[in-house]
């Protein structure tokens, strides 16, 4: 079986740190996709899709370097305390590294689709686009285990130091997806409110800074013992920047 990507996502997320586990958890996240699959006038393939509010994206977990195939995994919703069958989860560690996500379709310009509510990192290969059809894709009597549908972890409060807000006002002009300081700030809050830390980071690295990149902006923050967040530094993101560092003296 040979599959060729129809394009590669341009995303506000540069790496997995800070990328939401599901796009619906961070509705302010943004990305775009220019389709190009080897035939002239690829924009013709999108005609009529503008009538859909949402689409499915089928993609490849291209940045998953841990390719150990497992029968069972410990999903974050179970806090790493219990393992379930890999096919019971949306873990990237399936036998085939293929993912499926639903995103909001904001607009189409020529052969480029603009999305919000995405959970994909920059450069993700897209294999296909399917329309989200509410009549068929929303099942009213669907059920799932209680651990999948219970209350999601939520961060009580996200605050910014005065220095971080000043830095944000300077950095926002270089953003590609967000158009204002307020829009960028809200996206940062959206990311942190869902607690993007892995189970390991929560348990073993509580004394370290958590950092992530969103739209070219490097965000550094601290979680306290009650999981409140303080964003203390915002600066230019550079490839290779350390993700976790020791707590600074504030």
N, C-alpha and C positions, 0 to 999 in steps of 0.2 A: 504494500500500500504506500503510495507516494502522495503526500499532501503538500501543497504550496500555499504559503500565506497570501492573502489578498491585500495585505497591508500591515503596518506596524503602528501600534498606538503611540501617540504623543501624549504624555500624561503629566499632571502636576506632581506626581510621585516619582522620585528618581530611584528609590530602592524600597525594599520591603518594610523597613522601619517607618512606622507612621501610616502605612497603607492600610485602610480599613479591611476587616475580614469579609465584609459584605458592603457593596457600594451604597445600599439603602441606608446604612448607618451614618454615612457622611454625604449628604445630599449636595453640599457645596463643592465637592471635589469635581475637577473638570479634566477633559481630555478631548482629543480629536483623532480621526482616522481618515487618511486619504486612501481610497481603494485603487489598486492597480494590479490587475491579474493577467496582464500580457496581451490584452486586445485593445483596439482603438476605442476611444470614447467611453471609458469606464463609468462616466457619470450617468450614462443611459441605464446602467444596471440599478440605479437608485431611484428611478422615476416611480412615483407613487408612494415611496416610503415616508415622505414628509407628512403623510396623513397619520402616521403612528406616533404616539407619544413616547413609547419605549421600544427597545429592541434587545434581542438576545445576541451576545457575542460569544462565539466559540473560539478558544484561544489555547496557546501552548504555554505551560509553565517553563519558560526558557531559562529562567535564572535559578531554578531549583537544582543545586549542585549535589544535594544529598539524595542520590538515586538508589538508595537501599529500599528494595521492595519489602513491605511488611504486611502481615495479615491483620495486625491490630495496631491502632494508634491511640494516643491520649488526646482527645480534643480539648481545646481551651475552655469550652463551656463546662467541662467536668473538672476544671481546675487541675488537670494533670494527675488526678487521683485514681482514675479508672480508664481502662482501655476498652475500646469497642472495635468491631470489625471495620476495616478500612473503607468498605463500601457503604458504611453507615455514616460516613463523614464526607466533607468536601475538602479534605486534606489534599495538598499537592503531591502526596506520596502514594498515589495510585499507580498501578502497573504501567499505565500510559499517562504521561503528564499533560492531560487535556483538561481544560477548565471551561465552565459555562457561567456567564454572569448576565444579569439584566441591567441595562442602563437607560437613563432618560435621554431621549433624542431631542436636543434643543433646536437644531437647524441643520440644513444641508446646503452647502455652497459648492456648486459644480460637483467634483468627485470627493468632497471632504464632508464628513459627518462630524458634528460637534455634540459632545455628550456632557452630562453632569451625573453625579452619583456613581462614580466609577471606583473600582477597587483593583485596578491594574497598574503595574509600574511602567515607566517609560520604556519603549522598545518592545513591548509584548507583541509577539506575532499573532495576528488574527486569522483564523482559518475560514470563518463564515459569519454572516449576519442573518438573523432570522427576525421577522416581525413578532413583537409581543401581541398576542391576540387575547384580550380579556375573556372572551367567551370560552376559549379552550385552555388557556394557560392559568386561569384562576379557578381552583376547585374548592367549592364552598365546604364540602364535607371531608376535606383532606385532614389527615391526622399525622402526628409525629410524636416520638417519645417526649416526655415532660422536660427532660434536660435540654432539648433543642428549642423549646418554645417558651421556657420560663423567662422571668425578668432578666434582661441583659445587665451585665456589670456597667455601672455608670459612675463617672467621676463627679463628686459633689460640687466642686468649684474649681474654676480655672482663672487665675489672676496673672497680671503682667506687671513687672517692675516698671518704673518710670523710664529707666534706661532702655528696656526692651521695646517700649512703645515709641521712643525716639528713634531707635534703630529701625523699627518697622517702617516708620514714615520715610526714612531714607532709602530703604530697600525696595519699597513697593513699585518704584518706577521701572525696575528691571523684570518685574513679573510678566509672564506671557499669557497666563490664563485669567488672573484676577486683575480687575481694573481700578481698584481703590484700596486704601488702607483698611477700611472697614470690612470689605469683602475678604481680604487676606486674613485679617484677624479672626473673622467668623469661621473661616475654613480651618485655621489652627485650633480654635476652640472645638469645632466639630470633631476633628481628629482626636483630640485629647479626651473629650467627654466619653468616648467609647472605650477608653483605656486600651491603647494599642499594644501595650507590653505583653510579651510572651509570659507563660506561666513561670518559666525559669527565671526571667528577669524580675518578676514580682517577688519570688521567694528568695533568690540567691543574690540579687544585685540591687537591693533597695537602697544601698548607700552609694549608688552611682547616678550620674547625670543621664537623663534620657534625651536623646537627640534624634531629630528626623528632618528630612528635607521636603519642602512643599513649594512647588513653583519657583525653584531656584533660591529659596530662602532657607537658611539653616536655623532650626529652632532648638534651643537648649532649655531644658526645664528640670524641675525637681518635684518628686512626689513625696508628700509627708506621710506620717504614720496612719493618717486617716484617708489617704489617697487623694487629698486635694493637690492641685498642681500650681506651681509658680513658674511661669516663663520668665527667665532672667536674662536671656541673651538671644538676639536675632541678628544674623550676619549673612554674608555671602557664602553660598555653598560651593565647595570645591570637591571634585572627585578625590576620594581617599581621606576625607575628613573623618576623624575618629567618631564613632557612633556613641560610645560610652566613655566618660572620663570621671575622675574623682570629683566629689562635690566641692565647689569653690567657696571661698570666704565671701559672703555677701554682707 
